[in-house]
Amino acid sequence: MARGLLRPTGPLPRPTLRKRLFDAGLAVALAVVSTWYTMGDGYEQSHRHSMVGLLDLVFVASAALAWRRRYPLTVLWTVMAAAALTPDSVARITFYHCVIAAYSAAAYSPYRAPTLAGLVGTVALIGRPDTPRSPYAYFEPTVPTQYVPLLVSVPLVVAAVGLRTWRRRAAETRTRLTTVQREQTEALRRAVEHERARIARELHDVVTHNVSVMVIQAGAARTIMETSPDEAREALLAVEAGGRAAMGELRHVMGLLTPDADDADDAESLAPQPGLGQLGALVARMRNAGLPVELTVTGTPPRLPSPAVELAAYRVVQEALTNIVKHAAGAEARVRVSYGDKGLDVEVTDTGGPPGPAAATGNGRGLIGLRERLAVYGGTLRTGPRPLGGYRVHALIPLEHS
C-alpha cells in the first residue's frame, strides 16, 4: 500500500527556458523584498535575532523557488525547513515563500500523497499561533490571527489542485487527439496504398494480356504478309480488336481515378468489368492469337455475392493464358472452371514449350498480384510445373466467405 501511495501519477515537469527564467526572477524578487523588510520595516523585530541567520534563511527559501517547477516537492520541504527556523516575530520573511512553494507542489508534483502531507504541514507551520509578548498588546480580532494563513492557504491549494487536474486532463485529451489523428493518417495511408496496389494490378492485367496478344498477332502478320496476305489481314484485324478491347478496359480503370461527368453518357464508360461470362470471348481472342485453348465449365453457376469475385476469376484465366503465350510458345492450353461445394475452382494448364519473344518482359508481379487479389476473398492460388511437362495455375475461391 505504501508503494501505491508513493507511486508518481506522472513524470516530473520539464519547464521551458522561459519558465525557468521567470522562476529565477521570482526568486530574486522575493529575496530582495524579504531582505528589504528585514533591514527596513521589520528591523525592530529582526535586530533581536541574528541578522546573518535571518538573511541565510531568506537566501535558502528564495533560491529554492528557482526550482519550484522542476522539483516542486523538494522545494516545498526546503522552504518549510526555512520557515520552521524563522522566528515568529519575523515570520513574514518566509511566509510568501511557503505560499508559493505550496502552490507549486500542488500544481506540479506527481507524488500526490507526500505532497498532501507537505501541504498539511505547511498550513500547520504558517498557521502556528503567535504568542503575544505583552498581555496589554493583545486584542481579540474579528478573525483569529492564527487562522488567517489557513484561510489563505486552503483556497490556494484547492485552486492549485484544480489547475493541475485540468492540465492533466487537457494533456491526456491532447494525447488522445494526437493518437487518433495519427491512427487516421495511418489508416488513410494504408487505404491509399491498397487502392494504388489494386489499380496497379488492374493496369498490369489489362496491359500485359492485350499487349502480349497484340505483339504476337502483329509478328505473325508480318511473317505471312507476303505469302498469305488474307491471313495477315485477319491477324491485323485481331490486333485492332485487341487494341480496342485494351482501350476500353483502360478507360474503365482510369475512370475509377478521374471520374468525369462529361463521360456519364459514354456507353463504354458504363460497361461492367469483365467476368466469367466473357471467358468465351477471351478464349476466342487467344485462339486467334495462335494459342489452342479448350474451355470446360462444370457445375451450376451460383449467384455470386460480388462482381469482384467474377473479375478475380477472370483475371486468373487471363494472366495464366498470357503467361502461356509469353513463356510456352506452341503449347496447348486448357481452362477448367468448376462450381462446387468448396467454391469456385479455376484451373489453367498447358503442355509446355520454349519461351516466346515476350518472355523477357515479365517481372513476376502478375502472379503476386493474383494472390493478393484472391486473398481479399479468402481465396488461394497455387502455381507450379506439371509432372509430365507444362505449367499449372489453380485458384480456389470459397464463395461462402466472399
PAKOL-531273 format. One record per residue (C-alpha): residue number from 1; z, x, y; residue in three letters. Coordinates in Angstrom, 2 decimals, always signed. Example, Ala and Ser with C-alpha at 12.3 -4.5 7.8 and 13.67 -1.06 7.14 Angstrom:
# residues 2
1/+7.80/+12.30/-4.50/ALA $
2/+7.14/+13.67/-1.06/SER $
This chain:
# residues 402
1/+0.00/+0.00/+0.00/MET $
2/+0.82/+2.86/+2.33/ALA $
3/-2.65/+4.25/+1.76/ARG $
4/-4.17/+0.94/+2.77/GLY $
5/-2.15/+0.86/+5.98/LEU $
6/-3.12/+4.41/+6.87/LEU $
7/-6.80/+3.97/+5.98/ARG $
8/-9.08/+4.05/+9.04/PRO $
9/-11.13/+0.96/+9.81/THR $
10/-13.99/+3.05/+11.13/GLY $
11/-14.96/+6.50/+12.39/PRO $
12/-13.37/+8.14/+15.39/LEU $
13/-15.38/+7.51/+18.54/PRO $
14/-17.66/+10.23/+19.86/ARG $
15/-17.73/+9.80/+23.63/PRO $
16/-20.74/+10.89/+25.61/THR $
17/-20.63/+13.71/+28.14/LEU $
18/-20.42/+11.19/+30.96/ARG $
19/-17.34/+9.55/+29.43/LYS $
20/-15.69/+12.90/+28.79/ARG $
21/-16.21/+13.87/+32.41/LEU $
22/-14.73/+10.54/+33.52/PHE $
23/-11.64/+11.08/+31.35/ASP $
24/-11.23/+14.61/+32.68/ALA $
25/-11.45/+13.29/+36.25/GLY $
26/-8.89/+10.59/+35.44/LEU $
27/-6.51/+13.22/+34.03/ALA $
28/-6.85/+15.36/+37.16/VAL $
29/-6.31/+12.34/+39.43/ALA $
30/-3.13/+11.29/+37.61/LEU $
31/-1.86/+14.87/+37.67/ALA $
32/-2.40/+15.02/+41.45/VAL $
33/-0.77/+11.64/+42.09/VAL $
34/+2.25/+12.41/+39.89/SER $
35/+2.68/+15.86/+41.44/THR $
36/+2.46/+14.36/+44.93/TRP $
37/+5.12/+11.80/+44.02/TYR $
38/+7.37/+14.49/+42.54/THR $
39/+7.11/+16.67/+45.63/MET $
40/+6.98/+13.80/+48.15/GLY $
41/+8.32/+10.25/+47.85/ASP $
42/+10.28/+10.99/+44.69/GLY $
43/+11.64/+14.31/+45.83/TYR $
44/+15.15/+12.90/+46.34/GLU $
45/+15.35/+11.94/+42.67/GLN $
46/+13.27/+14.86/+41.40/SER $
47/+15.31/+17.66/+43.00/HIS $
48/+18.28/+16.67/+40.89/ARG $
49/+16.31/+17.89/+37.84/HIS $
50/+14.27/+20.96/+37.06/SER $
51/+11.13/+20.74/+39.19/MET $
52/+9.30/+23.12/+36.86/VAL $
53/+10.22/+20.97/+33.88/GLY $
54/+9.00/+17.80/+35.61/LEU $
55/+5.71/+19.42/+36.57/LEU $
56/+5.28/+20.64/+32.98/ASP $
57/+5.73/+17.08/+31.75/LEU $
58/+3.19/+15.85/+34.30/VAL $
59/+0.70/+18.52/+33.19/PHE $
60/+1.13/+17.75/+29.46/VAL $
61/+0.80/+13.97/+29.93/ALA $
62/-2.17/+14.31/+32.27/SER $
63/-4.04/+16.94/+30.24/ALA $
64/-3.68/+14.85/+27.07/ALA $
65/-5.53/+11.93/+28.71/LEU $
66/-8.68/+14.04/+28.92/ALA $
67/-8.99/+13.45/+25.12/TRP $
68/-7.96/+9.78/+25.13/ARG $
69/-11.24/+8.52/+23.61/ARG $
70/-11.80/+11.27/+21.04/ARG $
71/-8.21/+11.44/+19.70/TYR $
72/-6.53/+8.28/+21.05/PRO $
73/-3.58/+8.16/+18.63/LEU $
74/-2.69/+11.83/+19.13/THR $
75/-2.90/+11.37/+22.90/VAL $
76/-0.56/+8.35/+22.70/LEU $
77/+2.07/+10.29/+20.76/TRP $
78/+1.79/+13.25/+23.13/THR $
79/+2.23/+11.07/+26.22/VAL $
80/+5.11/+9.20/+24.53/MET $
81/+6.87/+12.52/+23.91/ALA $
82/+6.41/+13.48/+27.56/ALA $
83/+7.68/+10.08/+28.70/ALA $
84/+10.71/+10.33/+26.42/ALA $
85/+11.63/+13.66/+28.03/LEU $
86/+11.18/+12.29/+31.55/THR $
87/+14.47/+11.35/+33.26/PRO $
88/+14.90/+7.65/+34.01/ASP $
89/+15.17/+8.25/+37.75/SER $
90/+11.63/+9.69/+37.89/VAL $
91/+10.06/+7.73/+35.01/ALA $
92/+7.18/+6.82/+37.32/ARG $
93/+5.59/+10.25/+36.91/ILE $
94/+4.63/+9.43/+33.28/THR $
95/+4.66/+5.61/+33.36/PHE $
96/+0.97/+5.23/+34.21/TYR $
97/+0.06/+7.85/+31.60/HIS $
98/+1.80/+5.72/+28.97/CYS $
99/-0.04/+2.58/+30.05/VAL $
100/-3.45/+4.30/+29.89/ILE $
101/-2.64/+6.05/+26.60/ALA $
102/-1.51/+2.74/+25.05/ALA $
103/-4.71/+1.03/+26.14/TYR $
104/-6.84/+3.88/+24.80/SER $
105/-5.10/+3.83/+21.42/ALA $
106/-5.52/+0.06/+21.11/ALA $
107/-9.18/+0.23/+22.15/ALA $
108/-10.42/+3.32/+20.29/TYR $
109/-8.12/+4.34/+17.42/SER $
110/-9.36/+3.36/+13.93/PRO $
111/-5.86/+3.77/+12.47/TYR $
112/-4.54/+0.28/+13.09/ARG $
113/-1.06/+0.44/+11.52/ALA $
114/+0.02/+3.73/+13.16/PRO $
115/-1.48/+2.53/+16.43/THR $
116/+0.51/-0.71/+16.40/LEU $
117/+3.66/+1.27/+15.62/ALA $
118/+2.90/+3.60/+18.52/GLY $
119/+2.33/+0.66/+20.87/LEU $
120/+5.66/-0.88/+19.93/VAL $
121/+7.31/+2.48/+20.56/GLY $
122/+5.54/+2.78/+23.91/THR $
123/+6.73/-0.66/+25.05/VAL $
124/+10.27/+0.17/+23.97/ALA $
125/+10.10/+3.54/+25.69/LEU $
126/+8.82/+2.43/+29.07/ILE $
127/+10.92/-0.73/+28.94/GLY $
128/+14.27/+1.00/+28.42/ARG $
129/+16.87/-0.24/+30.95/PRO $
130/+17.64/+1.88/+33.95/ASP $
131/+21.42/+2.41/+34.23/THR $
132/+22.45/+1.99/+37.90/PRO $
133/+24.18/+4.91/+39.49/ARG $
134/+26.43/+2.73/+41.64/SER $
135/+27.69/-0.81/+40.96/PRO $
136/+27.10/-1.65/+44.60/TYR $
137/+23.46/-0.66/+44.40/ALA $
138/+22.66/-3.07/+41.57/TYR $
139/+21.45/-6.63/+42.10/PHE $
140/+20.04/-9.17/+39.69/GLU $
141/+16.29/-9.56/+40.32/PRO $
142/+14.30/-12.67/+39.50/THR $
143/+12.75/-10.81/+36.55/VAL $
144/+14.95/-8.14/+34.98/PRO $
145/+13.61/-4.68/+35.75/THR $
146/+13.53/-3.60/+32.11/GLN $
147/+11.16/-6.47/+31.27/TYR $
148/+8.55/-5.58/+33.89/VAL $
149/+6.89/-2.87/+31.74/PRO $
150/+6.86/-5.32/+28.83/LEU $
151/+5.09/-7.95/+30.93/LEU $
152/+2.56/-5.33/+31.99/VAL $
153/+2.04/-3.67/+28.62/SER $
154/+1.69/-6.71/+26.36/VAL $
155/-1.31/-8.27/+28.18/PRO $
156/-2.83/-4.82/+28.46/LEU $
157/-2.52/-4.19/+24.72/VAL $
158/-3.85/-7.67/+23.90/VAL $
159/-6.82/-7.09/+26.17/ALA $
160/-7.47/-3.69/+24.64/ALA $
161/-7.32/-5.04/+21.08/VAL $
162/-9.66/-7.89/+22.03/GLY $
163/-12.05/-5.43/+23.65/LEU $
164/-12.01/-3.24/+20.56/ARG $
165/-12.68/-6.22/+18.28/THR $
166/-15.58/-7.29/+20.47/TRP $
167/-17.02/-3.79/+20.46/ARG $
168/-16.73/-3.51/+16.70/ARG $
169/-18.40/-6.87/+16.15/ARG $
170/-21.11/-6.01/+18.64/ALA $
171/-21.70/-2.72/+16.82/ALA $
172/-21.84/-4.49/+13.46/GLU $
173/-24.28/-7.03/+14.90/THR $
174/-26.47/-4.25/+16.24/ARG $
175/-26.33/-2.51/+12.88/THR $
176/-27.30/-5.68/+11.02/ARG $
177/-30.09/-6.36/+13.50/LEU $
178/-31.39/-2.83/+13.11/THR $
179/-31.26/-3.16/+9.33/THR $
180/-33.12/-6.48/+9.40/VAL $
181/-35.75/-5.06/+11.74/GLN $
182/-36.17/-2.02/+9.51/ARG $
183/-36.49/-4.23/+6.42/GLU $
184/-39.02/-6.44/+8.18/GLN $
185/-41.01/-3.40/+9.27/THR $
186/-40.95/-2.01/+5.74/GLU $
187/-41.98/-5.38/+4.27/ALA $
188/-44.82/-5.62/+6.77/LEU $
189/-45.93/-2.09/+5.91/ARG $
190/-45.90/-2.89/+2.19/ARG $
191/-47.82/-6.11/+2.80/ALA $
192/-50.44/-4.24/+4.83/VAL $
193/-50.77/-1.57/+2.15/GLU $
194/-51.06/-4.23/-0.54/HIS $
195/-53.75/-6.05/+1.41/GLU $
196/-55.63/-2.82/+2.06/ARG $
197/-55.50/-1.98/-1.64/ALA $
198/-56.74/-5.45/-2.55/ARG $
199/-59.66/-5.25/-0.14/ILE $
200/-60.44/-1.71/-1.29/ALA $
201/-60.60/-2.97/-4.88/ARG $
202/-62.94/-5.80/-3.88/GLU $
203/-65.22/-3.43/-1.99/LEU $
204/-65.23/-0.96/-4.87/HIS $
205/-66.11/-3.62/-7.43/ASP $
206/-68.85/-5.15/-5.29/VAL $
207/-70.46/-1.95/-4.06/VAL $
208/-70.17/+0.09/-7.25/THR $
209/-71.65/-2.57/-9.52/HIS $
210/-74.52/-3.71/-7.33/ASN $
211/-75.50/-0.28/-6.04/VAL $
212/-75.41/+1.23/-9.53/SER $
213/-77.67/-1.50/-10.87/VAL $
214/-80.00/-1.19/-7.88/MET $
215/-80.26/+2.58/-8.33/VAL $
216/-81.20/+2.20/-12.00/ILE $
217/-83.74/-0.52/-11.28/GLN $
218/-85.27/+1.44/-8.41/ALA $
219/-85.53/+4.52/-10.63/GLY $
220/-87.22/+2.52/-13.35/ALA $
221/-89.66/+1.02/-10.83/ALA $
222/-90.53/+4.48/-9.54/ARG $
223/-91.15/+5.71/-13.07/THR $
224/-93.53/+2.92/-14.11/ILE $
225/-95.08/+2.21/-10.73/MET $
226/-98.43/+3.84/-11.58/GLU $
227/-98.68/+2.81/-15.21/THR $
228/-97.19/-0.71/-15.07/SER $
229/-97.30/-2.00/-11.51/PRO $
230/-96.37/-5.55/-12.55/ASP $
231/-93.22/-4.41/-14.29/GLU $
232/-92.43/-2.14/-11.32/ALA $
233/-92.78/-5.13/-9.02/ARG $
234/-90.36/-7.13/-11.19/GLU $
235/-87.90/-4.25/-11.02/ALA $
236/-88.16/-4.10/-7.25/LEU $
237/-87.61/-7.85/-7.03/LEU $
238/-84.47/-7.35/-9.12/ALA $
239/-83.40/-4.63/-6.69/VAL $
240/-83.92/-7.05/-3.83/GLU $
241/-81.97/-9.78/-5.63/ALA $
242/-79.16/-7.36/-6.36/GLY $
243/-79.06/-6.30/-2.73/GLY $
244/-78.85/-9.89/-1.58/ARG $
245/-76.06/-10.58/-4.05/ALA $
246/-74.22/-7.49/-2.84/ALA $
247/-74.63/-8.53/+0.80/MET $
248/-73.31/-12.00/+0.01/GLY $
249/-70.20/-10.66/-1.71/GLU $
250/-69.64/-8.07/+1.01/LEU $
251/-69.97/-10.75/+3.68/ARG $
252/-67.32/-12.77/+1.88/HIS $
253/-64.95/-9.81/+1.60/VAL $
254/-65.44/-8.78/+5.23/MET $
255/-64.88/-12.38/+6.28/GLY $
256/-61.32/-12.02/+4.96/LEU $
257/-60.80/-9.25/+7.51/LEU $
258/-62.56/-10.68/+10.56/THR $
259/-62.91/-14.46/+10.26/PRO $
260/-65.29/-15.74/+12.89/ASP $
261/-65.57/-19.36/+13.96/ALA $
262/-69.31/-18.89/+14.53/ASP $
263/-69.78/-18.38/+10.79/ASP $
264/-67.99/-21.57/+9.83/ALA $
265/-71.27/-23.36/+9.12/ASP $
266/-72.77/-20.48/+7.15/ASP $
267/-73.18/-21.60/+3.55/ALA $
268/-72.90/-18.07/+2.22/GLU $
269/-69.61/-17.51/+4.01/SER $
270/-68.25/-20.69/+2.37/LEU $
271/-69.38/-19.70/-1.13/ALA $
272/-66.49/-19.16/-3.55/PRO $
273/-65.68/-15.82/-5.09/GLN $
274/-67.39/-15.22/-8.46/PRO $
275/-65.61/-16.38/-11.59/GLY $
276/-66.14/-16.81/-15.31/LEU $
277/-68.85/-19.38/-14.61/GLY $
278/-71.00/-16.62/-13.13/GLN $
279/-70.80/-14.35/-16.19/LEU $
280/-74.19/-15.61/-17.36/GLY $
281/-75.83/-14.55/-14.10/ALA $
282/-74.05/-11.18/-14.27/LEU $
283/-75.25/-10.58/-17.82/VAL $
284/-78.78/-11.59/-16.81/ALA $
285/-78.78/-9.05/-13.96/ARG $
286/-77.60/-6.32/-16.32/MET $
287/-80.32/-7.23/-18.82/ARG $
288/-82.89/-6.98/-16.03/ASN $
289/-81.49/-3.53/-15.27/ALA $
290/-82.29/-2.48/-18.82/GLY $
291/-78.87/-2.92/-20.47/LEU $
292/-78.94/-5.09/-23.60/PRO $
293/-75.87/-7.35/-23.30/VAL $
294/-74.60/-10.01/-25.70/GLU $
295/-72.19/-12.61/-24.26/LEU $
296/-69.85/-14.61/-26.52/THR $
297/-67.39/-17.24/-25.25/VAL $
298/-64.95/-18.85/-27.71/THR $
299/-62.24/-21.41/-27.29/GLY $
300/-61.84/-24.29/-24.87/THR $
301/-61.63/-23.14/-21.26/PRO $
302/-58.35/-24.46/-19.84/PRO $
303/-57.76/-25.41/-16.24/ARG $
304/-56.90/-22.06/-14.73/LEU $
305/-54.00/-22.12/-12.28/PRO $
306/-55.76/-19.97/-9.68/SER $
307/-59.35/-18.92/-8.85/PRO $
308/-58.00/-15.39/-8.50/ALA $
309/-57.44/-15.27/-12.28/VAL $
310/-61.12/-16.02/-12.87/GLU $
311/-62.07/-13.40/-10.28/LEU $
312/-59.89/-10.81/-12.03/ALA $
313/-61.52/-11.53/-15.41/ALA $
314/-64.98/-11.44/-13.82/TYR $
315/-64.21/-8.05/-12.24/ARG $
316/-63.14/-6.67/-15.62/VAL $
317/-66.54/-7.55/-17.12/VAL $
318/-68.39/-6.35/-14.03/GLN $
319/-66.60/-2.98/-13.91/GLU $
320/-67.00/-2.41/-17.67/ALA $
321/-70.73/-3.15/-17.62/LEU $
322/-71.19/-0.96/-14.54/THR $
323/-69.45/+1.93/-16.31/ASN $
324/-71.71/+1.45/-19.34/ILE $
325/-74.78/+1.70/-17.13/VAL $
326/-73.42/+4.86/-15.46/LYS $
327/-71.86/+6.64/-18.45/HIS $
328/-73.72/+5.42/-21.55/ALA $
329/-77.47/+5.35/-20.95/ALA $
330/-79.38/+3.48/-23.66/GLY $
331/-76.25/+1.81/-25.06/ALA $
332/-75.95/-1.79/-26.12/GLU $
333/-73.06/-3.86/-24.77/ALA $
334/-71.15/-6.84/-26.00/ARG $
335/-68.96/-9.13/-23.89/VAL $
336/-66.45/-11.39/-25.59/ARG $
337/-64.37/-13.97/-23.67/VAL $
338/-61.80/-15.88/-25.68/SER $
339/-59.45/-18.66/-24.60/TYR $
340/-56.46/-18.67/-26.97/GLY $
341/-52.77/-19.41/-27.23/ASP $
342/-51.84/-15.98/-25.85/LYS $
343/-54.02/-16.42/-22.78/GLY $
344/-57.41/-15.28/-21.57/LEU $
345/-58.79/-12.45/-23.69/ASP $
346/-61.70/-10.39/-22.33/VAL $
347/-63.28/-7.54/-24.26/GLU $
348/-66.31/-5.40/-23.39/VAL $
349/-67.61/-2.84/-25.87/THR $
350/-70.67/-0.58/-26.06/ASP $
351/-72.36/+1.55/-28.69/THR $
352/-72.21/+4.75/-26.65/GLY $
353/-74.80/+7.01/-25.14/GLY $
354/-75.31/+10.02/-22.85/PRO $
355/-74.13/+9.89/-19.23/PRO $
356/-76.61/+8.49/-16.75/GLY $
357/-77.65/+9.98/-13.38/PRO $
358/-74.95/+7.99/-11.54/ALA $
359/-72.09/+9.21/-13.77/ALA $
360/-71.18/+12.00/-11.35/ALA $
361/-70.39/+9.48/-8.60/THR $
362/-67.41/+7.96/-10.44/GLY $
363/-63.85/+8.72/-9.34/ASN $
364/-61.79/+6.74/-11.85/GLY $
365/-60.50/+4.28/-9.24/ARG $
366/-62.27/+1.33/-10.86/GLY $
367/-60.06/+1.09/-13.95/LEU $
368/-56.94/+1.85/-11.91/ILE $
369/-57.82/-0.98/-9.56/GLY $
370/-58.35/-3.33/-12.53/LEU $
371/-54.89/-2.51/-13.90/ARG $
372/-53.32/-3.21/-10.52/GLU $
373/-55.27/-6.44/-10.17/ARG $
374/-54.26/-7.70/-13.64/LEU $
375/-50.63/-6.65/-13.19/ALA $
376/-50.31/-9.23/-10.40/VAL $
377/-50.82/-11.98/-13.01/TYR $
378/-48.83/-10.29/-15.77/GLY $
379/-51.99/-9.08/-17.49/GLY $
380/-52.67/-5.83/-19.30/THR $
381/-55.71/-3.57/-19.58/LEU $
382/-56.39/-1.22/-22.48/ARG $
383/-59.32/+1.18/-22.48/THR $
384/-60.46/+3.94/-24.78/GLY $
385/-63.18/+5.20/-27.13/PRO $
386/-64.03/+3.29/-30.31/ARG $
387/-63.57/+4.96/-33.72/PRO $
388/-67.28/+4.65/-34.58/LEU $
389/-68.54/+5.60/-31.14/GLY $
390/-68.81/+3.91/-27.80/GLY $
391/-66.11/+2.61/-25.49/TYR $
392/-63.87/-0.46/-25.38/ARG $
393/-62.29/-2.27/-22.43/VAL $
394/-59.81/-5.00/-23.35/HIS $
395/-57.92/-7.25/-20.92/ALA $
396/-55.36/-9.93/-21.71/LEU $
397/-54.12/-12.35/-19.04/ILE $
398/-51.22/-14.65/-20.06/PRO $
399/-52.25/-17.88/-18.35/LEU $
400/-48.80/-19.44/-18.58/GLU $
401/-47.48/-16.63/-16.32/HIS $
402/-50.34/-16.72/-13.82/SER $
